Amino acid sequence: MENTPDLPELLYIFDPLCGWCYGMTPVIQRVRTEMAGQIQVSVLSGGMVTGERVAPLRAKWNYIKNALQDVERAAGVRFGEAYRMLGEEGSVIQSSEPPCRALTVFRQLNSDPSRVIDFAHDIQQAHYFHGLDLNDPAIYSALIAPYDVDAAEFERRLVLPETATATRQEFAAVERIDVQGFPTTILRVGQQGYVLARGFQPYEAFSKAVRQALQQAAEEQ
């Protein structure tokens, strides 16, 4: 289970193929670390690139490459030369489902729920810095090595129909809460939800928003 009922829950709704999420994930990691014991962090996969949006990278490359500098400037992350070469070549298929299935299995098998955000960032670094194809199951077998995860069981579950179904159900759940884009962050305290940000926010602004939401929730109890 990823949730600890007695702590407010920071819902990080992201997609592995979202460049602004690549910038936002380190912000979430820092807040997770600095507010340990005050909040818990849960990662929800949004399914940004599914259905008719699945296509070779070249279909969106002109738009994507023009946005890279904006993300780097705002978030302080770096897109690797290997990723830029991947984009220029353009044939790799962009689909959110394979990396999100890996997150589904990681969540099932990892013994420390707070590390899900770290694995999510590992996936994005594999793609956006190292230029790896997230459709390749072997990538995830390498990425889980530092974690408390049974590699053979991870590989078995990754290809199960049940894993695909669970991942698609997560996409549908995100759609039902009317998420308009990625990343979206929501603080959930009991039955109350507080939208923290729609889109990227730098650490100082975001951590302030988290603390203000916690204060508001305390005052409303």
C-alpha positions as CSV (number, residue, x, y, z in Angstrom):
1,M,0.0,0.0,0.0
2,E,1.3,3.4,-0.9
3,N,-1.0,5.4,1.5
4,T,-0.5,6.0,5.2
5,P,-4.0,7.1,6.4
6,D,-2.8,9.3,9.3
7,L,-0.7,11.6,7.1
8,P,-1.8,14.2,4.5
9,E,-1.2,12.9,1.0
10,L,0.5,14.8,-1.7
11,L,-0.8,13.4,-5.0
12,Y,1.7,13.9,-7.8
13,I,-0.1,13.3,-11.1
14,F,2.4,13.0,-13.8
15,D,3.3,11.2,-17.0
16,P,6.8,9.8,-17.8
17,L,6.6,11.4,-21.3
18,C,5.9,14.9,-19.9
19,G,8.9,17.1,-20.1
20,W,7.7,19.5,-17.5
21,C,7.2,16.5,-15.2
22,Y,10.9,15.8,-15.7
23,G,11.5,19.2,-14.2
24,M,8.9,18.9,-11.4
25,T,9.8,15.4,-10.1
26,P,13.0,16.7,-8.3
27,V,10.9,19.4,-6.6
28,I,8.5,16.7,-5.3
29,Q,11.5,14.6,-4.2
30,R,12.9,17.5,-2.2
31,V,9.6,18.3,-0.6
32,R,9.2,14.6,0.3
33,T,12.5,14.6,2.0
34,E,12.2,17.9,3.8
35,M,8.6,17.2,5.0
36,A,9.1,13.5,6.0
37,G,6.7,12.7,8.8
38,Q,4.4,15.5,7.8
39,I,3.2,14.3,4.4
40,Q,3.3,11.2,2.3
41,V,3.8,11.3,-1.5
42,S,1.8,9.2,-3.9
43,V,2.5,9.1,-7.7
44,L,-0.4,8.7,-10.1
45,S,0.2,8.0,-13.8
46,G,-1.9,10.1,-16.0
47,G,-1.7,8.4,-19.4
48,M,-0.8,11.5,-21.4
49,V,0.2,9.6,-24.6
50,T,-2.3,6.9,-25.2
51,G,-4.7,5.8,-27.9
52,E,-4.6,8.0,-31.0
53,R,-1.8,10.1,-29.5
54,V,0.7,7.1,-29.6
55,A,3.0,7.9,-32.5
56,P,6.7,8.1,-33.4
57,L,8.7,10.8,-31.6
58,R,9.2,12.6,-34.9
59,A,5.5,13.6,-35.0
60,K,6.0,16.0,-32.1
61,W,9.7,16.6,-32.2
62,N,9.7,20.1,-33.5
63,Y,7.4,21.2,-30.7
64,I,9.3,19.2,-28.1
65,K,12.8,20.4,-29.0
66,N,11.7,24.0,-28.9
67,A,10.4,23.5,-25.4
68,L,13.5,21.8,-24.0
69,Q,15.3,25.1,-23.3
70,D,12.3,26.5,-21.4
71,V,12.2,23.4,-19.1
72,E,15.9,23.5,-18.5
73,R,15.9,27.2,-17.7
74,A,12.9,27.0,-15.4
75,A,13.6,23.7,-13.6
76,G,17.4,23.3,-13.7
77,V,17.3,19.9,-15.3
78,R,19.2,18.9,-18.4
79,F,18.1,16.9,-21.4
80,G,20.9,14.8,-22.6
81,E,22.5,14.7,-26.0
82,A,21.4,11.1,-26.3
83,Y,17.8,12.2,-26.0
84,R,18.2,14.9,-28.5
85,M,19.7,12.4,-31.0
86,L,16.8,10.1,-30.3
87,G,14.4,12.9,-31.2
88,E,16.2,13.9,-34.3
89,E,16.2,10.2,-35.5
90,G,12.5,10.2,-34.6
91,S,11.4,6.6,-35.0
92,V,11.0,5.6,-31.3
93,I,7.3,5.2,-30.5
94,Q,6.0,7.5,-27.8
95,S,3.5,5.7,-25.5
96,S,2.8,6.3,-21.9
97,E,1.6,2.8,-21.1
98,P,5.0,0.8,-21.0
99,P,6.7,3.1,-18.4
100,C,3.5,3.5,-16.5
101,R,3.1,-0.3,-16.3
102,A,6.6,-0.4,-14.8
103,L,5.5,2.1,-12.2
104,T,2.4,-0.1,-11.4
105,V,4.6,-3.1,-10.8
106,F,7.2,-1.2,-8.8
107,R,4.4,0.1,-6.5
108,Q,3.2,-3.5,-6.0
109,L,6.7,-5.0,-5.2
110,N,8.7,-2.2,-3.6
111,S,8.7,-2.3,0.2
112,D,9.2,1.5,0.7
113,P,6.3,3.5,-0.7
114,S,8.3,6.8,-0.4
115,R,10.6,5.5,-3.1
116,V,8.0,5.4,-5.9
117,I,8.8,9.0,-6.7
118,D,12.5,8.1,-7.1
119,F,11.7,5.3,-9.5
120,A,9.5,7.6,-11.5
121,H,12.4,10.0,-11.8
122,D,14.8,7.2,-12.8
123,I,12.5,6.3,-15.6
124,Q,12.5,9.9,-16.9
125,Q,16.2,10.2,-16.6
126,A,16.6,7.0,-18.6
127,H,14.6,8.6,-21.4
128,Y,15.3,12.3,-21.2
129,F,19.0,12.2,-20.3
130,H,20.3,8.8,-21.5
131,G,18.0,8.6,-24.6
132,L,16.6,5.1,-23.9
133,D,13.5,3.7,-25.4
134,L,10.9,3.3,-22.7
135,N,9.2,0.6,-24.7
136,D,12.1,-1.8,-24.0
137,P,11.4,-4.0,-20.9
138,A,15.1,-4.5,-20.3
139,I,15.4,-0.8,-19.2
140,Y,13.3,-1.4,-16.2
141,S,15.1,-4.5,-15.1
142,A,18.2,-2.3,-14.9
143,L,16.5,0.5,-13.1
144,I,15.1,-1.6,-10.3
145,A,18.6,-2.9,-9.3
146,P,19.1,-0.3,-6.5
147,Y,15.7,-1.0,-4.9
148,D,14.2,-3.7,-2.8
149,V,12.4,-5.4,-5.6
150,D,12.5,-9.1,-6.8
151,A,13.8,-8.8,-10.4
152,A,12.3,-12.0,-11.7
153,E,8.9,-11.2,-10.2
154,F,9.1,-7.7,-11.6
155,E,9.8,-9.0,-15.1
156,R,7.0,-11.5,-14.8
157,R,4.4,-9.0,-13.7
158,L,5.5,-6.4,-16.2
159,V,4.0,-8.3,-19.1
160,L,0.8,-9.6,-17.4
161,P,-2.5,-8.5,-18.9
162,E,-3.6,-7.7,-15.3
163,T,-0.8,-5.1,-15.1
164,A,-1.9,-3.4,-18.3
165,T,-5.5,-3.4,-17.0
166,A,-4.5,-1.9,-13.6
167,T,-2.5,0.8,-15.4
168,R,-5.4,1.7,-17.7
169,Q,-7.7,1.9,-14.7
170,E,-5.2,4.4,-13.1
171,F,-5.4,6.5,-16.3
172,A,-9.2,6.4,-16.0
173,A,-9.1,7.4,-12.4
174,V,-7.0,10.5,-13.2
175,E,-9.4,11.4,-16.0
176,R,-12.3,11.2,-13.6
177,I,-10.8,13.8,-11.3
178,D,-10.6,16.1,-14.3
179,V,-6.9,16.6,-14.4
180,Q,-6.4,19.1,-17.3
181,G,-2.6,18.6,-17.8
182,F,0.6,17.4,-16.3
183,P,2.0,17.8,-13.8
184,T,-0.8,18.4,-11.4
185,T,-0.3,18.3,-7.7
186,I,-3.1,18.0,-5.1
187,L,-2.9,17.8,-1.3
188,R,-5.5,15.4,0.1
189,V,-6.3,15.8,3.8
190,G,-9.0,13.4,4.9
191,Q,-11.8,13.9,2.4
192,Q,-10.7,17.4,1.4
193,G,-8.5,18.1,-1.6
194,Y,-6.4,21.2,-2.2
195,V,-5.0,21.9,-5.7
196,L,-1.4,23.0,-5.2
197,A,-0.3,23.5,-8.8
198,R,-1.3,22.9,-12.4
199,G,2.0,22.7,-14.2
200,F,5.6,23.2,-13.1
201,Q,6.4,25.2,-10.0
202,P,9.9,25.9,-8.6
203,Y,10.7,24.5,-5.2
204,E,10.3,27.7,-3.2
205,A,6.8,28.5,-4.6
206,F,5.7,24.9,-4.4
207,S,6.9,24.2,-0.8
208,K,5.1,27.4,0.3
209,A,1.9,26.2,-1.4
210,V,2.2,22.8,0.4
211,R,2.6,24.5,3.8
212,Q,-0.2,26.9,3.2
213,A,-2.5,24.1,2.2
214,L,-1.6,22.2,5.4
215,Q,-2.3,25.3,7.5
216,Q,-5.6,25.8,5.8
217,A,-6.6,22.2,6.3
218,A,-5.7,22.5,10.0
219,E,-7.8,25.6,10.4
220,E,-10.8,24.0,8.7
221,Q,-10.8,20.9,11.0
